Amino acid sequence: MTAPRAFVLGHPIAHSRSPMLHGYWLERYGIAGSYEPVDVAPADLGAFFGSFRETGWTGGNVTVPHKLAVIGHLDRIDAAAAKLGAVNTIWREDGQLIGGNTDWLGFIGNLDELAPGWDREAGRAVVLGAGGAARAAAYALGERGLSVALCNRTASTAEELAAHFGGGMTGHPMDAVAGLLAEADLLVNTTSLGMLGKPPLDVDLSSLKPGATVYDVVYVPLETGLLKAARARGHRTVDGLGMLLHQAVDGFRHWFGQTPEVTRELRSLLIDDIRAKTPGA
Ligand SMILES: NC(=O)c1ccc[n+]([C@@H]2O[C@H](COP(=O)([O-])OP(=O)(O)OC[C@H]3O[C@@H](n4cnc5c(N)ncnc54)[C@H](OP(=O)(O)O)[C@@H]3O)[C@@H](O)[C@H]2O)c1
């Protein structure tokens, strides 16, 4: 049997940390397989899938700008990919090419790992943002039965997203946040604010329900201003690095037949890489 070969497909792709992540697991489990970055321009996507089987790919990850465009080249997509409108993981099943979305699993897996029991009595979440990361967060929290209030600079985007997901999800402008925090068991930032090189996220936490957990999906820096302020007020905090690690678990399982563990060592490896490549992180 030939060794399984997986890819991460993007354009550009050199910046991707996925090869480091999967390379760590391949070595840790002694699996003879590979995980390779593949740079494919949008115009060449058809040719890539045309030679998929002959090339011997087992499957792989998909990133910007192909997450939507790959759908037309697959036999089937899973329920999460259909709801999120994006595929980030491809695998083979009974001769078919299947596309899935594991970003929501990354979001919730990280939260469960770093704040065990966070949902014991959690009923309401406030999610800041309405982009790709917000979709993954809202889907995950909806799956866990929470009612979700999405707040965004462009309120109409939050309202449209809430209507798309249904289940009592609501959309709001940013100035509604203060009023919503008193009832929130979980506050999540999915905007790009607070990220290194971006403006800070300005949220007043004084009305946030005591005991609420605060989660920032931004992971450069690892402890954002939001998390620092939340920690100072005694809230449990969750950083975003583990979302990147946990979203990779399901793909590895599909391609290499082993459910990999998100270890402290792997986390340290990624932190060292971010610090080495990002001055100020
Ligand atoms: N931890 C992980 O694995 C992971 C995974 C995915 C993303 N992320 C991080 O999550 C963040 C968002 O990513 P994304 O893919 O969701 O991006 P995106 O689709 O471009 O969405 C960006 C969001 O940020 C808001 N925003 C941007 N600039 C703003 C500003 N100046 N003031 C107020 N709101 C602003 C946007 O609001 P408008 O709609 O009004 O423009 C939108 O809601 C990034 O920092 C990314 O690195 C982390």
The ligand as an SDF file (V2000), in Angstrom:
LIG
                    3D

 48 52  0  0  0  0  0  0  0  0999 V2000
   -8.0280   30.9290   15.9060 N   0  0  0  0  0  0  0  0  0  0  0  0
   -8.3040   30.5310   14.6760 C   0  0  0  0  0  0  0  0  0  0  0  0
   -8.0850   29.3970   14.2810 O   0  0  0  0  0  0  0  0  0  0  0  0
   -8.9430   31.5140   13.7390 C   0  0  0  0  0  0  0  0  0  0  0  0
   -9.6980   31.0590   12.6470 C   0  0  0  0  0  0  0  0  0  0  0  0
  -10.2840   32.0120   11.8010 C   0  0  0  0  0  0  0  0  0  0  0  0
  -10.0820   33.3620   12.0300 C   0  0  0  0  0  0  0  0  0  0  0  0
   -9.3530   33.7570   13.1090 N   0  0  0  0  0  0  0  0  0  0  0  0
   -9.1700   35.2010   13.3810 C   0  0  0  0  0  0  0  0  0  0  0  0
  -10.4450   35.8010   13.4740 O   0  0  0  0  0  0  0  0  0  0  0  0
  -10.4080   37.1220   12.9670 C   0  0  0  0  0  0  0  0  0  0  0  0
  -11.5110   37.3160   11.9390 C   0  0  0  0  0  0  0  0  0  0  0  0
  -11.3090   36.4290   10.8560 O   0  0  0  0  0  0  0  0  0  0  0  0
  -12.4460   36.2060    9.7470 P   0  0  0  0  0  0  0  0  0  0  0  0
  -11.9240   35.1730    8.8220 O   0  0  0  0  0  0  0  0  0  0  0  0
  -13.7680   36.0140   10.3860 O   0  0  0  0  0  0  0  0  0  0  0  0
  -12.4080   37.6300    9.0080 O   0  0  0  0  0  0  0  0  0  0  0  0
  -13.5530   38.3200    8.1400 P   0  0  0  0  0  0  0  0  0  0  0  0
  -14.4480   37.2880    7.5320 O   0  0  0  0  0  0  0  0  0  0  0  0
  -12.8650   39.3020    7.2780 O   0  0  0  0  0  0  0  0  0  0  0  0
  -14.4380   39.1470    9.2360 O   0  0  0  0  0  0  0  0  0  0  0  0
  -13.8780   40.2260    9.9160 C   0  0  0  0  0  0  0  0  0  0  0  0
  -14.8420   40.7220   10.9850 C   0  0  0  0  0  0  0  0  0  0  0  0
  -14.1910   41.7560   11.7410 O   0  0  0  0  0  0  0  0  0  0  0  0
  -14.9640   42.9580   11.6660 C   0  0  0  0  0  0  0  0  0  0  0  0
  -14.0790   44.1260   11.6000 N   0  0  0  0  0  0  0  0  0  0  0  0
  -12.9700   44.2540   10.8380 C   0  0  0  0  0  0  0  0  0  0  0  0
  -12.4180   45.4660   11.0280 N   0  0  0  0  0  0  0  0  0  0  0  0
  -13.2090   46.1160   11.9340 C   0  0  0  0  0  0  0  0  0  0  0  0
  -13.1630   47.4030   12.5370 C   0  0  0  0  0  0  0  0  0  0  0  0
  -12.1910   48.2750   12.2550 N   0  0  0  0  0  0  0  0  0  0  0  0
  -14.1310   47.7250   13.4360 N   0  0  0  0  0  0  0  0  0  0  0  0
  -15.1160   46.8400   13.7300 C   0  0  0  0  0  0  0  0  0  0  0  0
  -15.2130   45.5930   13.1920 N   0  0  0  0  0  0  0  0  0  0  0  0
  -14.2670   45.2540   12.3020 C   0  0  0  0  0  0  0  0  0  0  0  0
  -15.7970   42.8270   10.3980 C   0  0  0  0  0  0  0  0  0  0  0  0
  -16.9250   43.6610   10.4730 O   0  0  0  0  0  0  0  0  0  0  0  0
  -17.6790   44.1820    9.1410 P   0  0  0  0  0  0  0  0  0  0  0  0
  -18.6250   43.0870    8.7170 O   0  0  0  0  0  0  0  0  0  0  0  0
  -18.3970   45.4180    9.6030 O   0  0  0  0  0  0  0  0  0  0  0  0
  -16.6190   44.4750    8.1150 O   0  0  0  0  0  0  0  0  0  0  0  0
  -16.1340   41.3270   10.4210 C   0  0  0  0  0  0  0  0  0  0  0  0
  -17.1870   41.0610   11.3220 O   0  0  0  0  0  0  0  0  0  0  0  0
   -8.9870   37.3180   12.4030 C   0  0  0  0  0  0  0  0  0  0  0  0
   -8.2180   38.0090   13.3570 O   0  0  0  0  0  0  0  0  0  0  0  0
   -8.4680   35.9140   12.2290 C   0  0  0  0  0  0  0  0  0  0  0  0
   -7.0630   35.8330   12.3890 O   0  0  0  0  0  0  0  0  0  0  0  0
   -8.7920   32.8830   13.9640 C   0  0  0  0  0  0  0  0  0  0  0  0
  1  2  1  0
  2  3  2  0
  2  4  1  0
  4  5  1  0
  4 48  2  0
  5  6  2  0
  6  7  1  0
  7  8  2  0
  8  9  1  0
  8 48  1  0
  9 10  1  0
  9 46  1  0
 10 11  1  0
 11 12  1  0
 11 44  1  0
 12 13  1  0
 13 14  1  0
 14 15  2  0
 14 16  1  0
 14 17  1  0
 17 18  1  0
 18 19  2  0
 18 20  1  0
 18 21  1  0
 21 22  1  0
 22 23  1  0
 23 24  1  0
 23 42  1  0
 24 25  1  0
 25 26  1  0
 25 36  1  0
 26 27  1  0
 26 35  1  0
 27 28  2  0
 28 29  1  0
 29 30  1  0
 29 35  2  0
 30 31  1  0
 30 32  2  0
 32 33  1  0
 33 34  2  0
 34 35  1  0
 36 37  1  0
 36 42  1  0
 37 38  1  0
 38 39  2  0
 38 40  1  0
 38 41  1  0
 42 43  1  0
 44 45  1  0
 44 46  1  0
 46 47  1  0
M  CHG  2   8   1  16  -1
M  END
$$$$
